[in-house]
Amino acid sequence: MTEKEVQLLGFVKEVISEYEGEIESDYYYVLDMVDGLTLITPTNDEVKNNEWYVEFFNTDPLVRFNKMEEVQILVNKITNAIVKNEK
């Protein structure tokens, strides 16, 4: 998938910088679904040929998705399965 597709899926850009005011260079995208369930992309310097992918954060083994359609289905299913607190 492309970087634009990652953005369209609602992922938020996180800039990696060691120093305040440093020129933006390395970044990745993240989507926090619920506490403990996060989707993350590789950093821009790891992406080859503008082929971005999404993984579940901090899992072993890695769970990776390469197509926007697959990620959209996953996000929709998780979003629809979230149980809201009823009062």
PEWO-V63225 format. One record per backbone hydrogen bond with DSSP energy under -1.0 kcal/mol. NH is the residue of the N-H (numbers start at 1). CO is the residue of the C=O. If there is no record, write none. Layout:
nh:NH co:CO
nh:NH co:CO
This chain:
nh:6 co:2
nh:7 co:3
nh:8 co:4
nh:9 co:5
nh:10 co:7
nh:11 co:6
nh:12 co:30
nh:14 co:28
nh:16 co:26
nh:22 co:19
nh:28 co:14
nh:30 co:12
nh:31 co:39
nh:33 co:37
nh:34 co:37
nh:37 co:34
nh:39 co:31
nh:40 co:55
nh:41 co:29
nh:44 co:27
nh:46 co:43
nh:51 co:48
nh:52 co:1
nh:54 co:65
nh:55 co:40
nh:56 co:63
nh:57 co:38
nh:65 co:54
nh:71 co:67
nh:72 co:68
nh:73 co:69
nh:74 co:70
nh:75 co:71
nh:76 co:72
nh:77 co:73
nh:78 co:74
nh:79 co:75
nh:80 co:76
nh:81 co:77
